[in-house]
Amino acid sequence: MVATILVVDDEAAIREMLGFALTQEGYYYQAAADGEQAWQRINESHPDLILLDWMLPGISGVDLARRLKREPSTRELPVIMLTARDEEEDKVRGLNVGADDYITKPFSPTELIARIKAVLRRSAPLASGEVIEFDGLKLDPGSHRLSVRGTPLEMGPTEFRLLHFFLTHLERVYSRGQLIDYVWGDNVYVEERTVDVHIRRLRKSLEPSGHDGFIQTVRGVGYRFSNRS
C-alpha cells in the first residue's frame, strides 16, 4: 500500500519541491499552506505521515503537532518537523510535543526520503510476535495494544516499540546508541538526545500504573528495564 504524505508549509515553492521528491519516490502527497488547512486535510483524507513546517501563519507547527498528539484519532499519526531552527532546545521542544523526527533546512531530498522511510517503518504496528506479560503489563505486538491489569494504556508508536524492546530484553543495560540501532534501525540518523526524549515520554505513559520506575537510568552507560531495585 502506497503511503500518503501531507506536506504542510506556507511556501509554495517548498510544497512543490517536496511534492516532486515524494512523487518520484512513489508516494502520494497532499499539501496545506497553514495549520487550519492541514487539520481539514487530516480529517478528510487521513494521511500516513505529516511533513510539518515549524513556522506557519496562524497556528504554528509546534502547536499543531501538540494538537495532533492530544487528539485520540490523530495521536499515532507520525510527524516530521521541518525547520530552519537548528538549536538543540528547539529540537527537544519539537520532540517533546510529539514530533517523531526533526530535519533542519536546507536538507537534501535523499535525506528527507530516508527519514520518511525510517519513521513509517517504526510507526507501523509490529507485524508479529507473541503477547508479552510482565508485572501486570500486557503488550500485544500484533494488535498494537497495551494494557495494565486489564485497563488500556495509550502511548505513541515509538514508545510502544521501545517498551516492546525492553520487555523482550529484561535486566540488560543498553546504551543510547544500541537503542537507536535496535529500536530505530541501523543506517538511520537519530541523535542520542532523541532517545532521552522518548524515554521521558515512555516513563510518563507508564507513570499512572507505577511502572515508570522499571525504566532505570544507569549513569554513564544507558538504560535497562527491571523491577529490581
Contacts in CASP RR format, 6 or more apart in sequence:
PFRMAT RR
TARGET T0000
AUTHOR 0000-0000-0000
METHOD contacts of the structure
MODEL  1
MVATILVVDDEAAIREMLGFALTQEGYYYQAAADGEQAWQRINESHPDLI
LLDWMLPGISGVDLARRLKREPSTRELPVIMLTARDEEEDKVRGLNVGAD
DYITKPFSPTELIARIKAVLRRSAPLASGEVIEFDGLKLDPGSHRLSVRG
TPLEMGPTEFRLLHFFLTHLERVYSRGQLIDYVWGDNVYVEERTVDVHIR
RLRKSLEPSGHDGFIQTVRGVGYRFSNRS
2 26 0 8 1.000
2 27 0 8 1.000
2 28 0 8 1.000
3 27 0 8 1.000
3 28 0 8 1.000
3 48 0 8 1.000
3 49 0 8 1.000
3 120 0 8 1.000
4 27 0 8 1.000
4 28 0 8 1.000
4 29 0 8 1.000
4 30 0 8 1.000
4 45 0 8 1.000
4 47 0 8 1.000
4 48 0 8 1.000
4 49 0 8 1.000
5 22 0 8 1.000
5 27 0 8 1.000
5 28 0 8 1.000
5 29 0 8 1.000
5 30 0 8 1.000
5 47 0 8 1.000
5 48 0 8 1.000
5 49 0 8 1.000
5 50 0 8 1.000
5 51 0 8 1.000
5 116 0 8 1.000
6 29 0 8 1.000
6 30 0 8 1.000
6 31 0 8 1.000
6 32 0 8 1.000
6 38 0 8 1.000
6 41 0 8 1.000
6 42 0 8 1.000
6 45 0 8 1.000
6 47 0 8 1.000
6 49 0 8 1.000
6 50 0 8 1.000
6 51 0 8 1.000
7 14 0 8 1.000
7 15 0 8 1.000
7 18 0 8 1.000
7 19 0 8 1.000
7 22 0 8 1.000
7 29 0 8 1.000
7 30 0 8 1.000
7 31 0 8 1.000
7 32 0 8 1.000
7 51 0 8 1.000
8 31 0 8 1.000
8 32 0 8 1.000
8 33 0 8 1.000
8 34 0 8 1.000
8 35 0 8 1.000
8 37 0 8 1.000
8 38 0 8 1.000
8 50 0 8 1.000
8 51 0 8 1.000
8 52 0 8 1.000
8 53 0 8 1.000
8 56 0 8 1.000
8 61 0 8 1.000
8 64 0 8 1.000
9 15 0 8 1.000
9 18 0 8 1.000
9 31 0 8 1.000
9 33 0 8 1.000
9 51 0 8 1.000
9 53 0 8 1.000
9 56 0 8 1.000
9 82 0 8 1.000
10 33 0 8 1.000
10 34 0 8 1.000
10 53 0 8 1.000
10 55 0 8 1.000
10 56 0 8 1.000
10 57 0 8 1.000
11 53 0 8 1.000
12 33 0 8 1.000
14 53 0 8 1.000
15 31 0 8 1.000
15 33 0 8 1.000
17 109 0 8 1.000
18 29 0 8 1.000
18 51 0 8 1.000
18 112 0 8 1.000
19 29 0 8 1.000
19 31 0 8 1.000
21 109 0 8 1.000
21 112 0 8 1.000
21 113 0 8 1.000
22 28 0 8 1.000
22 29 0 8 1.000
22 113 0 8 1.000
22 116 0 8 1.000
23 29 0 8 1.000
25 113 0 8 1.000
27 116 0 8 1.000
30 41 0 8 1.000
30 45 0 8 1.000
30 47 0 8 1.000
32 38 0 8 1.000
32 40 0 8 1.000
32 41 0 8 1.000
33 57 0 8 1.000
34 56 0 8 1.000
34 57 0 8 1.000
34 58 0 8 1.000
34 59 0 8 1.000
35 56 0 8 1.000
35 58 0 8 1.000
35 59 0 8 1.000
35 61 0 8 1.000
35 64 0 8 1.000
36 58 0 8 1.000
36 59 0 8 1.000
38 50 0 8 1.000
38 52 0 8 1.000
38 64 0 8 1.000
39 64 0 8 1.000
39 67 0 8 1.000
41 47 0 8 1.000
42 50 0 8 1.000
42 68 0 8 1.000
42 74 0 8 1.000
42 77 0 8 1.000
47 77 0 8 1.000
48 77 0 8 1.000
48 78 0 8 1.000
48 120 0 8 1.000
49 77 0 8 1.000
49 78 0 8 1.000
49 79 0 8 1.000
49 80 0 8 1.000
49 116 0 8 1.000
49 119 0 8 1.000
49 120 0 8 1.000
49 123 0 8 1.000
50 68 0 8 1.000
50 77 0 8 1.000
50 78 0 8 1.000
50 79 0 8 1.000
50 80 0 8 1.000
51 80 0 8 1.000
51 82 0 8 1.000
51 112 0 8 1.000
51 116 0 8 1.000
52 61 0 8 1.000
52 64 0 8 1.000
52 65 0 8 1.000
52 79 0 8 1.000
52 80 0 8 1.000
52 81 0 8 1.000
52 82 0 8 1.000
52 99 0 8 1.000
53 61 0 8 1.000
53 81 0 8 1.000
53 82 0 8 1.000
53 83 0 8 1.000
54 60 0 8 1.000
54 61 0 8 1.000
54 62 0 8 1.000
54 81 0 8 1.000
54 82 0 8 1.000
54 83 0 8 1.000
54 84 0 8 1.000
54 85 0 8 1.000
54 90 0 8 1.000
54 94 0 8 1.000
55 61 0 8 1.000
55 83 0 8 1.000
55 84 0 8 1.000
56 64 0 8 1.000
59 67 0 8 1.000
61 81 0 8 1.000
62 81 0 8 1.000
62 93 0 8 1.000
62 94 0 8 1.000
62 97 0 8 1.000
65 79 0 8 1.000
65 81 0 8 1.000
65 94 0 8 1.000
65 97 0 8 1.000
65 98 0 8 1.000
65 99 0 8 1.000
66 97 0 8 1.000
66 98 0 8 1.000
68 74 0 8 1.000
68 75 0 8 1.000
68 77 0 8 1.000
68 79 0 8 1.000
68 98 0 8 1.000
69 75 0 8 1.000
69 79 0 8 1.000
69 97 0 8 1.000
69 98 0 8 1.000
72 154 0 8 1.000
75 154 0 8 1.000
75 156 0 8 1.000
76 123 0 8 1.000
76 156 0 8 1.000
76 157 0 8 1.000
78 100 0 8 1.000
78 119 0 8 1.000
78 120 0 8 1.000
78 123 0 8 1.000
78 157 0 8 1.000
79 98 0 8 1.000
79 99 0 8 1.000
79 100 0 8 1.000
80 99 0 8 1.000
80 100 0 8 1.000
80 101 0 8 1.000
80 102 0 8 1.000
80 103 0 8 1.000
80 115 0 8 1.000
80 116 0 8 1.000
80 119 0 8 1.000
81 94 0 8 1.000
81 99 0 8 1.000
81 101 0 8 1.000
81 102 0 8 1.000
81 103 0 8 1.000
82 103 0 8 1.000
82 105 0 8 1.000
82 107 0 8 1.000
83 90 0 8 1.000
83 102 0 8 1.000
83 103 0 8 1.000
83 104 0 8 1.000
83 105 0 8 1.000
84 104 0 8 1.000
84 105 0 8 1.000
85 104 0 8 1.000
86 104 0 8 1.000
88 193 0 8 1.000
91 102 0 8 1.000
91 191 0 8 1.000
91 193 0 8 1.000
92 193 0 8 1.000
92 197 0 8 1.000
94 102 0 8 1.000
95 102 0 8 1.000
95 194 0 8 1.000
95 197 0 8 1.000
95 198 0 8 1.000
96 197 0 8 1.000
96 200 0 8 1.000
96 201 0 8 1.000
98 201 0 8 1.000
100 119 0 8 1.000
100 123 0 8 1.000
100 157 0 8 1.000
100 158 0 8 1.000
101 115 0 8 1.000
101 118 0 8 1.000
101 119 0 8 1.000
101 190 0 8 1.000
103 111 0 8 1.000
103 112 0 8 1.000
103 115 0 8 1.000
111 189 0 8 1.000
114 188 0 8 1.000
114 189 0 8 1.000
115 188 0 8 1.000
115 189 0 8 1.000
118 184 0 8 1.000
118 185 0 8 1.000
118 188 0 8 1.000
121 185 0 8 1.000
122 157 0 8 1.000
122 158 0 8 1.000
122 161 0 8 1.000
122 183 0 8 1.000
122 184 0 8 1.000
122 185 0 8 1.000
123 157 0 8 1.000
123 158 0 8 1.000
124 157 0 8 1.000
125 141 0 8 1.000
125 142 0 8 1.000
125 143 0 8 1.000
125 144 0 8 1.000
125 157 0 8 1.000
126 141 0 8 1.000
126 142 0 8 1.000
126 144 0 8 1.000
126 160 0 8 1.000
126 161 0 8 1.000
126 164 0 8 1.000
127 141 0 8 1.000
127 142 0 8 1.000
128 141 0 8 1.000
128 142 0 8 1.000
129 141 0 8 1.000
129 142 0 8 1.000
130 141 0 8 1.000
131 138 0 8 1.000
131 139 0 8 1.000
131 140 0 8 1.000
131 141 0 8 1.000
132 138 0 8 1.000
132 139 0 8 1.000
132 141 0 8 1.000
132 164 0 8 1.000
132 167 0 8 1.000
132 168 0 8 1.000
133 139 0 8 1.000
134 167 0 8 1.000
134 170 0 8 1.000
134 227 0 8 1.000
135 211 0 8 1.000
135 214 0 8 1.000
135 227 0 8 1.000
136 148 0 8 1.000
136 149 0 8 1.000
136 209 0 8 1.000
137 146 0 8 1.000
137 147 0 8 1.000
137 148 0 8 1.000
137 167 0 8 1.000
137 209 0 8 1.000
137 211 0 8 1.000
138 146 0 8 1.000
138 147 0 8 1.000
138 148 0 8 1.000
138 150 0 8 1.000
139 145 0 8 1.000
139 146 0 8 1.000
139 160 0 8 1.000
139 163 0 8 1.000
139 164 0 8 1.000
139 167 0 8 1.000
140 146 0 8 1.000
141 164 0 8 1.000
144 157 0 8 1.000
144 160 0 8 1.000
145 152 0 8 1.000
146 152 0 8 1.000
146 153 0 8 1.000
146 154 0 8 1.000
146 155 0 8 1.000
146 160 0 8 1.000
146 163 0 8 1.000
147 153 0 8 1.000
148 208 0 8 1.000
148 209 0 8 1.000
148 211 0 8 1.000
149 209 0 8 1.000
151 209 0 8 1.000
153 205 0 8 1.000
153 206 0 8 1.000
153 208 0 8 1.000
153 209 0 8 1.000
154 205 0 8 1.000
155 163 0 8 1.000
155 201 0 8 1.000
155 202 0 8 1.000
155 205 0 8 1.000
156 201 0 8 1.000
156 205 0 8 1.000
158 183 0 8 1.000
158 198 0 8 1.000
159 198 0 8 1.000
159 201 0 8 1.000
159 202 0 8 1.000
159 205 0 8 1.000
161 183 0 8 1.000
162 179 0 8 1.000
162 183 0 8 1.000
162 198 0 8 1.000
162 199 0 8 1.000
162 202 0 8 1.000
163 202 0 8 1.000
163 206 0 8 1.000
165 179 0 8 1.000
165 182 0 8 1.000
165 183 0 8 1.000
166 215 0 8 1.000
166 223 0 8 1.000
166 224 0 8 1.000
166 225 0 8 1.000
167 225 0 8 1.000
169 225 0 8 1.000
170 225 0 8 1.000
170 226 0 8 1.000
171 224 0 8 1.000
171 225 0 8 1.000
171 226 0 8 1.000
171 228 0 8 1.000
172 224 0 8 1.000
173 218 0 8 1.000
173 221 0 8 1.000
173 222 0 8 1.000
173 223 0 8 1.000
173 224 0 8 1.000
174 182 0 8 1.000
174 222 0 8 1.000
174 223 0 8 1.000
174 224 0 8 1.000
175 221 0 8 1.000
175 222 0 8 1.000
176 192 0 8 1.000
176 195 0 8 1.000
176 196 0 8 1.000
176 222 0 8 1.000
176 223 0 8 1.000
177 192 0 8 1.000
177 195 0 8 1.000
179 195 0 8 1.000
179 223 0 8 1.000
180 188 0 8 1.000
180 190 0 8 1.000
180 192 0 8 1.000
180 194 0 8 1.000
180 195 0 8 1.000
184 190 0 8 1.000
195 223 0 8 1.000
199 215 0 8 1.000
199 223 0 8 1.000
202 212 0 8 1.000
202 215 0 8 1.000
203 212 0 8 1.000
203 213 0 8 1.000
203 215 0 8 1.000
204 212 0 8 1.000
206 212 0 8 1.000
206 213 0 8 1.000
206 214 0 8 1.000
206 215 0 8 1.000
214 225 0 8 1.000
214 226 0 8 1.000
214 227 0 8 1.000
215 223 0 8 1.000
215 224 0 8 1.000
215 225 0 8 1.000
216 223 0 8 1.000
216 224 0 8 1.000
216 225 0 8 1.000
216 226 0 8 1.000
217 223 0 8 1.000
218 224 0 8 1.000
END
